[in-house]
Amino acid sequence: MKDTVTEDTITEAVRQQYETYSYPPPIEDGEKFLKKWGPLTCDPRFAGIQLWPEGRPRQELRILCAGCGSSQAALIALNNPDCTVLGIDLSETSLAHSNRLRDRHGLANLELRQMSLLDVGELDRSFDLIICTGVLHHLPDPDAGLKALADVLDPSGSMAIMLYGKAGRAGVYLVQDILRRLGAGRNAEGVRIARELLKVVPSKHYLISPTGKLPHDLAHDAGIVDMLLHPQDRAYAVPEIMEFVEAAGLVFFGWKDNALYCADRYLGGEMLERVLALPAAEQWSVIDNLTALNDRHDFFVRKPHSARFLTRFDTDDFLSYVPHIRAGVRLAGDVNSLVLARPAPQGEVAIPISRAEALMLEQVDGKKRISEILSHAIFTGSEPEQRTSFARTVCERMWRSGHVLFSRSGP
Ligand SMILES: C[S@@+](CC[C@H](N)C(=O)[O-])C[C@H]1O[C@@H](n2cnc3c(N)ncnc32)[C@H](O)[C@@H]1O
C-alpha cells in the first residue's frame, strides 16, 4: 500500500522549494530570450518532425506544459501563437513569473493554473502535445505522474519528456549526500554551505565535466538548490526509461538527439560491430554507461496507436520516408576522408562517409522520398536491390548519429 502521508509531505516540500527558488531563473522578456537562445528544443516548431513524422495532427495544437516552471509555457505560447497552451505547476511564484510574461507579450493563448499534474484528468481535456521536462523525477511516484499525463494525451498526440540521467549525475548524488550529512537545508544558509563545499570539490570529482567545469546551473542559487539540495530527485538509466514508458502504456518514440547514444560516435572496429549487433535500446544503454556523460535524457513518447510511425529500417518501408538533414550538419574533411559533422552536446559529432553516400545526401531536400532520390541518374547504374541496401545502410547510420531525421510523405 502506498504511504500517501509521506507522498503528500514530499510534494509539499517540493512545492515549497519552488515557491522560494523558482526554476529556471525567471526571465523578463520572452522575445529577447528567444532571439538570443532560439526556440526551446521541445517547441513543436523546432521538433515537429520528431514529434509527428507523419505530419502535425492539426495546426492549432492543444499544448500542456506540465510543471511549466517560471517561463516554459509562456515561451511556447509566444513562439506558437496559433496554438493554445495550458501551463500547470505547483508553485505560485513560478506561475506569477509566467503570468508576467503573459501580460508583457499579450499571450491570449496562454492559460496558467496552480495544480498538480497528478490531477490533470480532472480538467476533462485532452492535448496534442504534452511537454514535461525536469518534473517527473521530482514526484514521489513518477509512474503515477506519467500515467496521469498519458490519460490526457490525444491518441495521435506526442509527449516531450526530460528525466535526469543516472550515469551523468553520479557526482551530483555524491555531493547531495555530503550536503545532507552537513545539514544543509533549502535556504540561504544551505546555499552558502553548498558554495563553500563546491570550492573544495577536487578537479577529478564526478561532478566536474571532462572540460574541467562545474555544471552551469551551479552559478545561481535556484540552480544550486535544484541540483544539490532537492528533497525528491531520482535519475534513470536507459533500461529504466524503457520500463517507465512501457508501464504507462506508452511507446518510446526516440531521443531528442540520437548523437548522445550513438555507438558510431564513440566506437570503432570490433567493439562497434559487437555493439551494433545488439537491439537499439541496448546499444543506447551501452553508450550511456560508457560515456557517463548524460546527466539528462530528452525523449519523445506516444500512444501505441502511433507506433506505426516509428522510424525503422528493417523493412523496405523506409524507401517512402522523406529525409531531412538536421540544422548545423556540414560536409567536412577531404575527398579521401569525408565526414558529416555537426555541433552537438558533448562536442562535435563527426561520422565518416563515402563519396557515394555524400552524393546521396546531396539529393536530400526535405521533399523527396528515399525512393525518388534513388531514381536519380547517379544511382540507376546499380541493381535495385543493391541500391536499396546501400540506402538502408546510409540512412540507418545517419539516423543513428542524429544527422538526418525522417518524415513520412503519405498519410
Ligand atoms: C526543475 S523545474 C522545471 C520547469 C520547466 N519544466 C522547465 O523545464 O523549465 C520543475 C517544476 O515542476 C514543478 N512541479 C513539481 N512537481 C509537480 C507536480 N506534481 N505537478 C505540477 N508541477 C510540479 C515545480 O514546481 C517546478 O516548477
The ligand as a MOL file (V3000), in Angstrom:
LIG
                    3D

  0  0  0     0  0            999 V3000
M  V30 BEGIN CTAB
M  V30 COUNTS 27 29 0 0 0
M  V30 BEGIN ATOM
M  V30 1 C 13.0000 21.8770 -12.4800 0
M  V30 2 S 11.5260 22.7880 -12.7110 0 CHG=1
M  V30 3 C 11.2730 22.5730 -14.4610 0
M  V30 4 C 10.4690 23.6710 -15.0850 0
M  V30 5 C 10.1830 23.5370 -16.5690 0
M  V30 6 N 9.5180 22.3120 -16.9130 0
M  V30 7 C 11.4460 23.6790 -17.3800 0
M  V30 8 O 11.9450 22.6920 -17.9190 0
M  V30 9 O 11.9500 24.8160 -17.4630 0 CHG=-1
M  V30 10 C 10.3350 21.6770 -12.0200 0
M  V30 11 C 8.9400 22.3100 -11.9100 0
M  V30 12 O 7.9890 21.2630 -11.6980 0
M  V30 13 C 7.0380 21.6890 -10.7640 0
M  V30 14 N 6.4080 20.5050 -10.1520 0
M  V30 15 C 6.9740 19.5790 -9.3390 0
M  V30 16 N 6.0820 18.6330 -9.0290 0
M  V30 17 C 4.9270 18.9490 -9.6670 0
M  V30 18 C 3.6360 18.3670 -9.7420 0
M  V30 19 N 3.3290 17.2380 -9.0930 0
M  V30 20 N 2.6930 18.9770 -10.5030 0
M  V30 21 C 2.9680 20.1180 -11.1710 0
M  V30 22 N 4.1640 20.7280 -11.1220 0
M  V30 23 C 5.1370 20.1550 -10.3790 0
M  V30 24 C 7.8450 22.5320 -9.7840 0
M  V30 25 O 7.0310 23.4090 -9.0290 0
M  V30 26 C 8.8090 23.2520 -10.7330 0
M  V30 27 O 8.3000 24.4930 -11.1610 0
M  V30 END ATOM
M  V30 BEGIN BOND
M  V30 1 1 1 2
M  V30 2 1 2 3
M  V30 3 1 2 10
M  V30 4 1 3 4
M  V30 5 1 4 5
M  V30 6 1 5 6
M  V30 7 1 5 7
M  V30 8 2 7 8
M  V30 9 1 7 9
M  V30 10 1 10 11
M  V30 11 1 11 12
M  V30 12 1 11 26
M  V30 13 1 12 13
M  V30 14 1 13 14
M  V30 15 1 13 24
M  V30 16 1 14 15
M  V30 17 1 14 23
M  V30 18 2 15 16
M  V30 19 1 16 17
M  V30 20 1 17 18
M  V30 21 2 17 23
M  V30 22 1 18 19
M  V30 23 2 18 20
M  V30 24 1 20 21
M  V30 25 2 21 22
M  V30 26 1 22 23
M  V30 27 1 24 25
M  V30 28 1 24 26
M  V30 29 1 26 27
M  V30 END BOND
M  V30 END CTAB
M  END
